Amino acid sequence: MNLFNRRTLPALGALPLLAAIALPAGAVAINDNLDIGGAVRARVDYDPDRDIEKLSFDTAFLTASYNSDSWIGAAKYRFYGDAYPYDYTDRIGDISFAEYAWIGYKFDESRQFQVGLNKIPFGLQPYFGSTFFESLGNVIGLEDIQDLGVKYIHQQGDWNLQLGYYLRPADQGQGTSRGGRTYATSVATADDYVVDGSDNHERDILVGRLARNLKLGAWQSEVGFSALTSELENQDTRDSGRRNALAVHYLGKNGPWGVQLQAARQDMTPENPGSDKLVSFGSFDGTFNVAAKGDLYVADLSYDVAGTFGWLSGVKVYGNYSLFDKHESSFEDSQRFILGTSFSLKDLWIAVEWLHGKHDPYIGGGSYTQSLGVGGSDRWENQLYANIGYYF
């Protein structure tokens, strides 16, 4: 059963987008410390192989941020539904969930802690590259992940240390999936349509990240190391396994050029009643299998185009390649290559990306549930994706 259409990255409908264009831009400053904002976004999907040509509603979200001399905080809540790929729902909001919601305290300019649903400090930050669609790191549960817990951040000169303890992943929001009603991709209870699906709950997540800024010739650089370990409680066997992950990364900037590199290893030992070679993950109202053991490699090259061209500004062009090299010899490795550009067009922010993937659950309609596990369609798939956002 191909459930690719149950989940892709955010998209917004044409009518809400056109209505929003008439609104004034800029977050609303409630007072000197509190800002309220949000966005409405549309998406374009073009895949001639599957006869898909769509302009549709992507997402609407609301944000709040607070910043004082000592106290800080932020929250973001997303709404989806009633449009591709969620046209199996009746209304916008039938699928909805928090992206983050946390409060924090600043001891001074170099030390702070955050409590609540906040981003785990693992690998390249804030994302594993320049793309809007994100890398394969996102769908194996390492990139752009928010969990419920406490994070401590300490900046000491050129060194940055972040430590986090998280009780569990985000609470389930609204949707139709058993275990995928979240923004972040996390270990989940598999839906019935996932063959060889598992039911694990992740608990007691410990994460650490140490990075240093330095100059390497003409390149302003950051090098870093990250580690994650957690408990996987299987709800069928009542036994517990573990999830461990390590990563090293490099980020460099030289004028308009940017480079991001990362190598990571994920090693999961679930106590499933069946196969221990697969662990089910979920997000965006869907669940799917991921190989329990594998190495992730990411390379990203970007270029910032200087200047303003009429209404056009902030132009960036980029290429991003990610590989999930699975340790199980009978599993097919997953690959994703993205060429894209992002820019501002007057009051709109736009990303246009050519997606090229193999054994990728979100590109070209391959096997949604098995591509990151045993593998999907054994060929390169292509599609064009664009996201158009009005932020206020």
C-alpha positions in Angstrom: 0.0 0.0 0.0 1.6 3.3 -1.1 0.9 6.0 1.4 3.4 8.6 0.2 0.6 11.2 -0.2 -0.2 11.0 3.5 2.9 13.0 4.4 5.1 15.7 2.8 6.4 19.0 3.9 4.0 21.9 4.7 1.7 23.4 2.0 -1.0 26.1 1.7 -4.0 26.7 -0.4 -4.3 29.3 -3.1 -7.3 31.2 -1.7 -5.9 31.6 1.8 -2.6 32.7 0.3 -4.2 35.3 -1.9 -6.2 36.6 1.0 -3.1 36.9 3.1 -1.2 38.9 0.6 -3.4 41.9 1.5 -2.4 41.7 5.1 0.4 43.9 6.5 3.7 42.1 7.0 5.6 41.9 10.2 5.0 40.2 13.6 2.7 42.1 16.0 4.6 43.5 18.9 2.3 43.1 21.9 4.8 44.9 24.1 8.6 45.4 24.3 9.1 41.7 25.1 6.3 39.8 23.4 5.7 39.3 19.6 2.9 37.4 17.9 3.1 36.3 14.3 2.5 33.5 11.9 2.4 32.6 8.2 0.2 31.2 5.5 1.8 29.0 2.9 1.0 27.4 -0.5 2.8 24.6 -2.3 3.3 23.6 -5.9 3.8 19.9 -6.8 4.8 18.8 -10.3 5.5 15.2 -11.0 4.6 14.2 -14.6 5.3 10.5 -14.0 2.4 10.5 -11.6 0.3 13.0 -13.4 0.5 15.5 -10.5 0.2 19.2 -11.2 -1.1 21.0 -8.2 -1.2 24.4 -6.5 -2.6 23.7 -3.1 -2.8 24.9 0.5 0.2 23.9 2.6 0.0 25.1 6.1 -1.0 28.0 8.4 0.8 28.5 11.7 0.9 30.9 14.6 4.0 31.9 16.5 4.8 33.7 19.8 8.1 34.7 21.2 9.1 36.4 24.4 12.5 37.9 25.3 13.4 40.0 28.4 16.6 40.5 30.3 16.2 37.1 32.0 13.2 35.2 30.6 12.7 33.9 27.1 10.2 31.6 25.4 8.7 30.6 22.0 5.8 28.6 20.7 4.6 27.6 17.2 1.5 25.7 16.2 0.7 24.3 12.7 -2.6 23.6 10.9 -3.0 21.3 7.9 -5.9 19.6 6.0 -8.4 19.7 3.2 -5.7 20.0 0.5 -3.1 17.8 -1.2 -1.5 15.7 0.3 -4.2 15.8 3.1 -7.2 15.8 0.8 -8.5 12.8 2.7 -9.5 15.2 5.4 -12.5 17.6 5.4 -11.2 20.8 7.0 -8.1 22.8 7.7 -7.1 21.9 11.2 -8.1 18.2 11.0 -4.4 17.7 11.1 -2.6 20.0 13.6 0.2 19.9 16.1 2.8 22.0 17.9 6.2 22.4 16.4 7.7 23.8 19.7 6.6 25.4 22.9 9.2 26.3 25.6 10.2 28.8 28.2 13.7 29.6 29.3 15.9 31.6 31.7 19.1 33.4 30.9 21.6 33.4 33.7 23.7 35.8 31.6 24.6 36.4 28.0 26.5 33.1 27.8 24.3 30.7 29.7 20.6 29.7 29.5 18.3 26.8 29.9 15.0 25.9 28.1 12.1 23.8 29.4 9.3 22.3 27.3 9.1 21.2 23.7 12.4 22.4 22.3 14.9 21.4 19.5 17.3 18.7 20.5 21.0 19.8 20.1 22.3 17.2 17.6 24.5 17.8 14.5 24.3 20.8 12.2 22.0 23.5 13.5 19.3 24.5 12.9 19.1 22.1 9.9 21.3 19.7 8.1 21.8 22.0 5.1 20.2 24.8 3.1 17.1 23.1 1.7 13.4 23.7 2.6 12.5 20.0 2.1 15.4 19.0 4.5 17.7 16.0 4.2 17.2 12.3 4.9 18.3 13.1 8.4 14.9 14.5 9.1 13.0 11.3 8.2 15.3 9.0 10.3 14.6 11.2 13.3 17.8 13.2 13.7 17.2 16.6 11.9 14.8 19.3 13.1 13.6 17.2 16.1 11.7 18.7 19.0 11.3 16.7 22.2 9.8 17.4 25.7 12.5 18.1 28.2 15.2 20.5 29.4 18.2 21.9 27.5 21.2 23.9 28.8 23.3 26.1 26.5 26.7 27.5 27.4 28.8 29.7 25.2 32.4 30.2 26.3 34.4 32.1 23.9 34.6 30.1 20.7 33.1 27.0 22.3 29.4 26.1 22.5 28.1 23.3 24.7 24.5 22.1 24.7 23.2 19.4 26.9 19.6 18.0 26.9 17.5 15.6 28.9 14.1 14.7 27.4 11.4 12.6 28.9 9.9 11.7 25.6 9.0 13.0 22.1 6.2 15.5 21.5 2.6 14.7 22.5 0.4 13.5 19.7 -1.7 16.3 18.0 -4.8 16.0 15.8 -4.9 13.6 12.8 -5.7 10.2 11.6 -2.5 8.3 12.3 -1.9 6.2 15.5 1.6 7.4 16.1 2.4 10.1 13.5 0.5 13.2 14.7 3.6 15.3 15.3 5.9 17.7 13.4 9.1 16.1 14.4 9.9 12.6 13.1 10.1 10.3 16.2 9.9 6.7 17.2 6.2 5.8 16.9 3.4 3.3 17.2 3.0 2.0 13.6 -0.3 2.2 11.8 -2.0 -1.0 10.6 -0.9 -0.4 7.0 2.8 -0.6 7.9 4.0 -4.2 7.2 6.4 -5.3 9.9 5.6 -2.2 11.9 6.6 -1.9 15.6 5.2 -0.2 18.7 8.1 1.4 20.6 8.0 4.4 22.9 11.2 6.5 23.3 12.0 7.6 26.8 14.9 9.2 28.8 16.6 10.8 25.8 20.1 12.2 26.6 21.7 14.5 24.0 24.9 16.4 24.0 26.6 18.7 21.4 30.0 20.4 21.6 31.1 22.8 18.8 33.9 25.2 18.3 34.2 28.3 16.0 37.5 28.8 14.3 39.2 30.3 11.2 40.5 27.8 8.6 42.2 30.0 6.0 39.6 32.2 4.5 36.8 30.1 5.9 34.9 31.0 9.1 34.2 27.6 10.4 32.5 25.5 13.0 33.4 21.9 13.9 31.4 19.8 16.3 30.5 16.5 17.8 27.1 15.2 19.0 25.8 12.2 20.8 22.3 10.8 21.6 21.1 7.8 23.7 17.6 6.8 24.7 15.5 3.9 25.9 13.1 2.1 23.5 10.2 0.6 25.4 8.4 -2.0 23.3 4.7 -2.0 24.1 4.2 -5.6 22.9 7.1 -7.4 24.6 7.4 -5.0 27.6 11.1 -5.2 27.1 13.4 -2.2 26.5 16.1 -1.7 23.9 18.2 1.3 23.1 18.7 4.0 20.5 22.2 5.5 20.1 23.5 8.1 17.6 26.8 9.9 17.0 27.7 12.7 14.6 30.6 14.9 13.5 30.0 18.0 11.5 31.6 20.9 9.7 30.1 24.3 8.7 32.1 26.8 6.7 31.4 30.3 5.3 33.7 32.2 2.9 32.0 35.3 1.5 28.9 34.1 -0.5 29.9 30.5 -0.4 28.7 28.1 2.3 29.6 24.4 3.0 28.0 22.0 5.4 29.2 18.4 6.0 28.1 15.8 8.4 28.6 12.1 9.1 26.3 10.3 11.6 25.7 6.8 12.8 22.4 5.6 14.2 22.3 2.2 16.1 19.0 0.9 17.4 18.5 -2.4 19.3 14.7 -2.7 19.7 13.1 -5.6 21.6 10.4 -6.1 19.0 8.3 -9.3 18.9 9.3 -9.7 15.3 12.2 -8.3 13.4 14.8 -6.3 15.3 16.1 -4.8 12.0 13.3 -2.2 11.7 11.9 0.5 13.9 8.7 2.4 13.1 8.9 6.2 13.0 6.1 8.8 12.4 5.3 12.4 11.7 2.9 14.6 9.6 0.0 12.1 10.0 1.8 9.0 8.8 4.1 6.2 10.0 6.8 4.1 8.3 9.8 1.8 8.9 13.4 2.8 9.3 16.4 0.5 9.3 17.6 0.0 12.8 21.3 0.5 12.0 22.8 2.8 9.4 25.2 5.7 8.6 24.0 9.1 7.4 26.1 11.3 5.2 25.2 14.9 4.3 26.9 17.4 2.0 25.6 20.9 1.3 27.0 23.6 -0.9 25.3 27.1 -1.2 25.9 30.5 -2.7 24.3 33.8 -1.6 23.6 36.1 -4.6 24.4 39.7 -3.6 22.1 42.6 -4.4 18.4 43.4 -4.9 16.7 43.0 -8.3 13.5 45.0 -8.1 11.1 43.0 -5.9 13.6 40.1 -5.7 16.1 39.9 -2.9 17.9 37.5 -0.6 18.6 35.0 -3.4 20.4 31.7 -2.4 21.1 28.8 -4.6 22.1 25.4 -3.2 22.6 21.7 -3.6 22.3 19.1 -0.9 23.0 15.3 -1.0 22.2 12.9 1.7 22.8 9.1 1.9 21.4 6.7 4.5 23.8 3.7 4.3 22.0 0.8 6.0 24.0 -1.8 7.7 21.7 -4.7 6.9 23.1 -6.1 3.6 19.7 -7.1 2.2 18.3 -3.5 2.7 18.6 -1.0 -0.2 20.4 2.3 0.7 18.3 5.5 0.6 19.6 8.6 -1.3 18.3 12.2 -1.7 19.6 15.0 -3.9 18.1 18.4 -4.0 18.9 21.4 -6.2 17.1 24.6 -5.2 16.9 28.3 -4.7 15.2 30.4 -2.1 14.4 34.2 -2.3 12.1 36.9 -1.2 9.7 38.4 -3.8 8.3 41.6 -2.2 6.4 40.3 0.8 6.6 36.6 -0.1 9.3 34.1 0.8 9.7 31.3 -1.9 11.7 28.1 -2.2 11.8 26.2 -5.5 13.5 22.7 -5.4 14.1 19.9 -7.8 13.9 16.7 -5.7 15.8 13.6 -6.9 15.6 10.5 -4.7 16.1 6.7 -4.6 14.4 4.5 -1.9 13.1 7.8 -0.5 9.5 7.7 1.0 8.7 11.3 0.0 10.0 11.6 -3.6 8.3 10.2 -6.7 5.7 8.0 -5.0 7.9 5.1 -4.0 7.1 2.9 -1.0 6.1 5.3 1.8 6.3 2.7 4.5 9.3 0.6 3.5 11.7 2.9 1.5 13.8 3.8 4.6 13.7 0.1 5.7 14.1 -2.7 3.2 13.8 -0.2 0.3 11.2 1.0 -2.2 11.2 1.5 -6.0 14.7 0.6 -7.2 15.1 3.7 -9.4 15.8 7.4 -9.2 12.6 9.4 -8.9 12.1 13.1 -9.7 9.6 15.8 -8.9 9.5 19.6 -8.6 8.4 21.3 -5.4 7.9 24.9 -4.5 6.7 26.5 -1.3 5.3 30.1 -1.2 4.9 31.8 2.1 3.5 35.0 3.5 4.8 35.7 7.0 3.3 38.2 9.4 
